Amino acid sequence: MAMDNDFQGYRGKALEILKQYNSRVWGQVEIESTRGQFRGVVLPRAETHDENHLVLKFETGYNIGVDVRTITFMKEVGYSKANYKIPEKEFPYSKGKPNVKLLGTGGTIASRLDYRTGAVIPAFSPGELYGAVPELADICNITTDKLFAVFSENMGPAQYIELAKAIGREIENGIDGIIIGHGTDTLSHTAAALTFMVQNSPVPIVLVGSQRSSDRPSSDAALNLMHASYTAGHSDIAEVMVCMFGPTSDEYGFLHRGTRVRKMHSSYRSTFRTIGDTPLATVSMKDGVKPIKTDYNKRRSDRKVTILPYFEEKVAIVYYYPNMMPDMIDSLVDNGYKGIIIAGTGLGHVNKPLYPAIERATAKGVHIFMCVQTLWGFAHMFVYDTGRDLMAKGIIPGENMLPETAYIKLGWVLGQTNDPEEVKRMMLTPINDEITLREPYNGYLIYQGGVPEVEAFIKDHHK
C-alpha cells in the first residue's frame, strides 16, 4: 500500500493517478496513454510545478513529462529508490604525476539535482568529483579545497579576491597547476578578474564548468574536468584560461584566454567562444594541448607570481538602447558609482538626451569608458560627430575590450587608484589581450543556416 511520502512533490490530478494505480515515486512503471506507451521510473516532482504531469526517466537517461489526462492505464513493475549522492573518495597519489589543486566554488561542474524543487544545486564537494570521474587519477595528482559553494551568479569581488589570494598561496607552495570549478554563467567574469589579479603566473590556471549537470547522460562535466586536469598538469601555457567544449561533439575542448571569452549560448555544450581573436589552444585526451596561438606566457619552474587583489564595487555596465533616459546615468552618479562602462551602438554611440547626464557624471569625477555592444570590433569614436562629441564630454573609447571585461578591469583599476590619468593609462594598457592591435582575419566567422555554402559545408562534413 502506497504511503503519502511515496508521492514526493505530486498533487492534484497527478497525485490522484498515482494513487489510483498504486504507483510510487522511484517506481518503474508501464503507462498506456492516448499518446502511446511509455516505460520508465517515476521521478519526484518539483513542489512548485503543475499538477497535470508525471515525470519519467527512461533507460536512456532522458526525462519526459506525461500528461496524466492522457493516461488510460498504469502499472508499477519494479521499485528501486535512486541515490544521486556521489560518494567522496580519497584521491590516489601517484609519484611522478604533476600535482594539481582543484579549487571548488560550486556551479554545475560540482552539482546534483534537487528533486524537491527540480533545481540543480551546488552539492558536491570537490573531493566527490573523483568519485564521479575516476579517470582524473590517470592524468595527475589532485588535491581539493572547497572555497565556496555558490552559483556563479553569486560570485563577485569578494570571491575574486579570495580566489586570487588562494592561487597565490598554492603557487608559493609549489603546485604544478590549478583548476577552478565554476558555474558557467559568470565564468568569463571570474576569468577576467583573475587575469588582472594574478599576473605572471608560472603555472596554468584553468577555469572549468559544465553546461549540463552530472546526472544527465549528455553531461559535459567529466570530459571538461579531464581536459582541465590535463591542461593544468601538463600544458606549458601558464595563463588564466577557460576550458570548455570546442565543437558540440566530444572531440576536443578549447582553451580560451580569460579576457576574450564569452558564453554565447544558454544551453549548448559548445557555448564558450573567444571573441575578437582565436582560442589559445585545443585540448583532448588523445592529442593533448595543441596551441593555436604562439604568443602566450610559458610555464616556469620558479614560484614568482604577482597578486593584485583589488576591486572597487561601485562600477556598472550600462547597455545603451534607443530612447534611454538621462536618469539612468544620473541614478548611478547619485548612488556613488565611480565608474561606468557603456556598451554603445555601432562604433560607440548613445543618443543626445544623455549628453547632459554624461557631462554631469564626468564633472563629478566618474570614469566612463565606451565599448561596443556588437562584441566584435573596436570603439572608433572619432569617425562620427556623435563619437567626437562624447569624447569631448569625457568618455574614453575602450578599444576592443568586451563590455564585461572592461567592467571587471575598471573595478580592478579603481580598486587601486582614482587619478583620472592613471585610470586611463591602466585601462588602456593591455594586461593580456583584453585590448589587441587588430582582430585576426579568421577571428570573426559567423554563418547562418540555410545559406547555400553553409549547407554544402554541413553536408560534406556529415556524410
C-alpha positions in Angstrom: 0.0 0.0 0.0 1.5 3.3 -1.0 2.1 5.9 1.7 1.8 9.7 1.3 5.7 10.0 1.4 5.8 7.9 -1.8 4.4 10.8 -3.9 7.1 13.4 -3.4 6.0 16.7 -4.9 2.9 15.4 -6.7 -0.5 16.9 -6.1 -3.9 17.3 -7.7 -4.7 15.1 -10.7 -1.2 13.7 -10.9 -1.4 12.5 -7.3 -4.8 11.0 -7.9 -3.5 9.0 -10.9 -0.5 7.6 -8.8 -2.8 6.5 -6.0 -5.4 5.1 -8.4 -2.8 2.8 -10.0 -0.9 2.2 -6.7 2.3 3.6 -8.2 5.1 5.4 -6.4 7.9 7.8 -6.9 11.1 5.7 -7.8 8.8 3.0 -9.1 9.3 1.6 -12.6 6.0 1.9 -14.4 4.4 0.9 -17.7 2.0 3.5 -19.0 -0.6 3.3 -21.7 -1.9 6.7 -22.9 -3.7 8.2 -25.8 -0.3 9.4 -27.0 1.5 6.0 -26.9 3.1 3.6 -24.4 5.9 4.6 -22.0 8.1 2.7 -19.6 10.4 4.5 -17.1 11.0 5.5 -13.5 8.6 8.0 -11.8 10.8 10.9 -10.6 9.9 13.2 -7.8 8.2 16.4 -8.9 9.1 19.9 -8.0 6.6 21.2 -5.5 6.1 24.4 -7.5 5.2 22.6 -10.7 1.7 21.9 -12.2 -0.5 19.0 -11.2 -1.1 17.6 -14.7 2.2 15.7 -15.4 4.2 12.7 -14.2 7.9 12.9 -14.8 9.5 9.7 -16.1 13.2 8.9 -16.6 13.8 6.5 -19.5 16.6 3.9 -19.5 18.4 6.3 -21.9 18.7 8.7 -19.0 16.4 11.3 -20.5 13.3 12.6 -18.8 9.8 13.3 -20.2 6.6 14.6 -18.8 3.4 12.6 -19.3 0.1 14.4 -19.2 -2.0 12.5 -16.7 -5.1 13.4 -18.6 -4.0 11.1 -21.4 -3.2 8.1 -19.2 -5.6 5.1 -19.7 -3.7 2.5 -17.6 -0.5 2.4 -15.5 1.2 -0.4 -13.7 4.2 -0.4 -11.3 6.5 -3.3 -12.4 9.5 -2.6 -10.2 10.9 -0.3 -7.5 14.3 0.9 -6.6 14.9 4.3 -4.8 17.6 6.2 -6.6 20.6 7.5 -4.8 22.0 10.6 -6.5 24.7 11.2 -4.0 28.2 10.6 -5.4 30.5 9.3 -2.6 33.6 11.2 -1.8 36.8 9.2 -2.4 40.3 9.8 -1.4 42.3 10.7 -4.5 45.1 8.1 -5.2 48.5 9.6 -5.3 51.0 8.6 -7.9 54.6 9.5 -7.8 55.8 11.2 -10.9 52.5 12.7 -11.9 52.0 16.5 -11.7 50.3 17.9 -8.6 47.2 19.9 -9.4 44.9 21.8 -7.0 41.2 21.9 -7.6 39.6 24.9 -6.0 35.8 24.5 -5.8 33.4 27.4 -6.0 30.1 25.5 -6.7 28.3 25.6 -10.0 27.2 22.9 -12.4 30.6 21.3 -12.6 30.0 20.3 -8.9 26.3 19.8 -8.6 23.4 17.4 -8.3 19.7 17.6 -8.9 17.5 18.6 -6.0 14.3 16.7 -6.7 12.3 18.7 -4.1 12.5 21.9 -6.3 13.7 20.4 -9.6 16.7 22.7 -9.4 20.4 22.0 -9.9 22.1 22.8 -6.6 25.8 23.0 -5.7 26.1 19.9 -3.5 29.2 18.0 -4.4 32.4 18.8 -2.6 35.5 18.8 -5.0 36.6 15.5 -3.5 33.4 13.9 -4.7 34.3 14.7 -8.3 36.9 11.9 -8.2 34.1 9.5 -7.3 32.4 10.7 -10.4 35.4 10.9 -12.7 38.0 8.3 -11.7 39.9 8.9 -15.0 41.3 12.0 -13.3 43.8 9.8 -11.4 45.4 8.8 -14.7 46.2 12.4 -15.5 47.6 14.0 -12.4 47.5 14.0 -8.6 44.6 16.2 -7.5 44.1 17.7 -4.1 41.0 19.8 -3.4 39.9 22.8 -1.5 36.3 23.9 -1.4 36.4 27.7 -1.2 32.7 28.4 -1.8 29.5 26.6 -2.7 27.6 29.2 -4.7 26.0 29.5 -8.1 28.1 31.6 -10.4 25.6 34.5 -10.4 26.5 34.9 -6.7 30.2 35.1 -7.5 31.6 38.7 -7.1 34.5 40.8 -6.0 34.8 39.2 -2.5 35.2 35.8 -4.2 37.5 37.0 -6.9 39.8 38.4 -4.2 39.8 35.2 -2.1 40.4 33.1 -5.2 43.4 35.3 -6.2 44.9 35.0 -2.8 44.3 31.3 -2.7 46.0 30.9 -6.1 49.0 32.9 -4.8 49.3 30.5 -1.8 49.1 27.4 -3.9 51.8 28.7 -6.3 54.0 29.6 -3.4 53.6 26.1 -2.0 54.8 24.5 -5.3 51.7 23.4 -7.1 52.1 22.4 -10.7 48.7 23.7 -11.9 45.4 25.0 -10.7 41.8 24.1 -11.7 38.9 26.3 -10.6 35.5 24.6 -10.8 32.9 27.3 -11.6 29.4 27.7 -12.8 29.3 28.8 -16.5 27.0 31.8 -16.3 29.7 34.3 -15.0 32.7 32.1 -15.6 34.1 34.6 -18.0 33.8 37.5 -15.5 35.9 35.5 -12.9 38.4 34.6 -15.6 38.9 38.2 -16.5 39.1 39.2 -12.8 41.8 36.6 -12.2 43.7 37.6 -15.3 44.1 41.1 -13.8 44.6 40.0 -10.2 47.0 37.1 -10.8 49.8 38.2 -13.2 52.9 36.5 -14.5 51.8 33.1 -13.1 54.4 30.3 -13.5 51.7 27.6 -13.8 48.4 27.1 -15.7 45.2 28.4 -14.0 42.2 26.7 -15.6 38.6 27.6 -15.0 36.1 24.9 -15.9 32.4 24.3 -15.7 29.7 22.3 -17.4 26.6 23.2 -19.2 24.7 20.1 -18.2 24.6 18.6 -14.7 26.3 15.3 -13.8 23.0 13.3 -13.6 22.3 13.9 -17.3 23.7 11.4 -19.9 24.8 14.3 -22.1 26.7 16.0 -19.3 30.0 17.6 -20.3 31.2 17.8 -16.8 33.5 14.7 -16.9 35.3 15.5 -20.2 35.7 19.2 -19.3 37.3 18.1 -16.0 39.6 15.7 -17.7 40.6 18.4 -20.2 41.2 20.9 -17.5 43.2 18.5 -15.4 45.4 17.7 -18.4 45.9 21.4 -19.1 46.7 22.3 -15.5 49.1 19.4 -15.1 50.8 19.1 -18.5 50.4 22.3 -20.6 53.1 24.8 -20.9 50.6 27.7 -21.2 50.8 29.5 -17.9 47.9 31.8 -18.1 44.3 32.2 -16.8 42.2 30.1 -19.2 38.7 28.8 -19.6 38.5 25.2 -20.6 35.2 24.1 -22.2 33.8 22.1 -25.2 35.1 23.1 -28.6 32.6 21.6 -31.1 29.3 20.1 -29.8 30.8 16.7 -30.1 33.3 15.1 -27.6 36.3 15.6 -29.9 38.2 18.2 -28.1 38.0 21.2 -25.8 39.1 24.8 -26.3 41.4 26.8 -24.1 40.2 30.4 -24.1 42.2 33.4 -22.9 40.4 34.8 -19.8 39.9 38.3 -21.1 38.4 37.4 -24.5 36.0 34.6 -23.8 32.2 34.8 -23.6 29.3 32.5 -23.0 27.3 32.6 -26.3 24.5 30.1 -25.9 22.3 29.3 -23.0 22.4 25.5 -23.3 24.8 24.3 -26.0 27.8 22.5 -24.6 30.0 24.4 -27.0 28.8 27.7 -25.6 32.1 29.5 -25.0 33.8 31.4 -27.7 36.8 33.6 -28.0 35.6 37.0 -29.2 37.8 39.2 -31.5 40.5 36.6 -31.6 41.2 32.9 -31.9 41.3 30.5 -28.9 44.7 29.8 -27.3 44.7 26.1 -27.9 42.7 22.9 -28.2 42.9 20.1 -25.7 42.0 16.4 -26.0 42.9 13.2 -24.2 44.2 11.8 -27.5 46.4 14.7 -28.7 47.0 16.7 -25.5 47.3 20.5 -25.7 47.8 21.8 -29.2 48.4 25.6 -29.3 46.6 27.8 -31.8 48.4 31.0 -30.8 52.1 31.1 -30.2 52.3 34.3 -28.1 51.4 33.0 -24.6 53.0 33.1 -21.2 55.1 29.9 -20.8 55.3 27.6 -17.7 58.2 28.2 -15.4 59.8 26.4 -12.5 60.0 29.4 -10.2 57.3 30.3 -7.7 57.1 34.0 -8.5 53.7 35.5 -9.2 52.1 39.0 -8.8 48.9 39.0 -6.8 46.9 42.2 -7.1 43.6 41.5 -5.2 41.8 44.8 -5.6 38.3 45.8 -6.7 36.0 48.8 -6.4 32.4 47.6 -6.3 30.8 50.9 -7.3 31.2 50.2 -11.1 28.4 49.5 -13.6 27.7 48.4 -17.2 25.0 50.4 -19.0 23.8 48.7 -22.2 22.6 51.5 -24.4 19.2 51.2 -26.1 17.2 53.7 -28.2 15.4 56.3 -26.1 17.5 55.7 -23.0 16.7 58.4 -20.5 19.4 60.5 -18.8 18.2 59.5 -15.3 19.8 56.1 -16.0 23.2 57.8 -15.8 22.1 60.3 -13.1 20.9 57.5 -10.8 24.3 55.8 -10.9 26.1 59.0 -10.1 23.6 59.9 -7.3 24.3 56.4 -5.8 28.0 57.0 -5.6 29.2 55.0 -8.6 32.8 55.8 -9.5 33.0 54.1 -12.9 30.6 53.3 -15.8 31.1 51.1 -18.9 28.7 52.0 -21.7 28.0 49.3 -24.3 27.2 51.7 -27.1 25.7 51.1 -30.6 27.8 50.9 -33.7 31.3 52.3 -33.2 30.4 53.6 -29.7 27.4 55.8 -29.7 24.5 56.9 -27.4 21.7 59.4 -28.0 21.9 63.2 -27.5 19.5 63.3 -24.5 22.2 61.5 -22.5 24.8 64.2 -23.1 23.9 66.4 -20.1 23.9 63.4 -17.8 27.3 62.3 -19.1 28.7 65.8 -18.6 27.4 65.9 -15.0 28.9 62.5 -14.4 32.4 63.2 -15.7 32.3 66.6 -13.9 31.9 64.7 -10.6 34.9 62.5 -11.4 33.0 59.4 -12.7 35.2 57.5 -15.1 33.3 56.5 -18.2 34.6 54.2 -20.9 32.8 53.2 -24.1 32.7 49.6 -25.5 30.7 48.3 -28.4 27.6 46.1 -27.9 28.4 44.4 -31.2 31.2 42.5 -29.3 33.3 42.1 -32.3 35.2 45.2 -33.4 36.5 48.4 -31.9 35.1 51.6 -30.4 36.0 54.1 -33.1 34.5 57.3 -31.6 36.4 59.7 -33.9 34.6 58.6 -37.1 31.2 60.3 -36.5 30.2 63.6 -34.8 28.4 61.6 -32.1 31.6 59.8 -31.0 33.6 63.0 -31.1 31.0 64.8 -29.0 31.0 62.0 -26.4 34.8 62.1 -26.2 34.7 65.8 -25.7 32.4 65.2 -22.7 34.9 62.9 -21.1 34.0 59.4 -22.4 37.1 57.3 -23.2 37.0 54.7 -26.0 37.7 51.2 -24.6 39.2 49.9 -27.9 38.0 46.3 -28.4 37.6 45.3 -24.8 34.5 43.2 -24.3 32.0 45.2 -22.1 32.1 42.7 -19.3 35.9 42.5 -19.4 36.0 46.3 -19.3 33.7 46.3 -16.3 35.9 43.9 -14.4 39.0 45.8 -15.4 37.6 49.2 -14.4 36.6 47.7 -11.0 40.1 46.4 -10.6 41.8 49.6 -11.6 39.6 51.8 -9.4 40.4 49.5 -6.5 43.9 50.9 -6.8 43.6 54.5 -8.0 41.1 57.2 -8.7 43.5 59.5 -10.5 42.0 60.2 -14.0 45.2 60.0 -15.9 46.3 56.8 -14.1 42.9 55.2 -14.5 43.0 56.0 -18.3 46.6 54.7 -18.6 45.8 51.4 -16.7 42.6 50.8 -18.6 44.2 51.3 -22.0 47.4 49.3 -21.2 46.6 45.7 -22.0 47.5 43.1 -19.4 46.7 40.0 -21.5 45.0 40.7 -24.8 41.9 42.4 -23.4 42.9 45.1 -26.0 44.6 43.9 -29.2 46.0 45.9 -32.1 43.7 44.2 -34.6 41.4 41.2 -35.0 42.8 38.3 -36.9 41.4 37.7 -40.3 39.8 34.4 -39.2 38.5 35.7 -35.9 35.1 36.7 -37.0 33.4 33.7 -38.6 29.7 33.7 -38.2 27.4 32.0 -40.8 23.7 31.3 -40.9 21.9 28.0 -41.6 20.1 27.9 -44.9 22.8 29.7 -46.8 23.9 27.6 -49.8 27.6 27.4 -49.0 26.9 26.7 -45.3 24.5 23.9 -46.2 27.1 22.4 -48.6 29.7 22.6 -45.9 27.4 20.8 -43.4 26.5 18.1 -45.9 30.2 17.5 -46.8 31.2 17.1 -43.1 28.3 14.8 -42.1 28.4 12.1 -44.7 
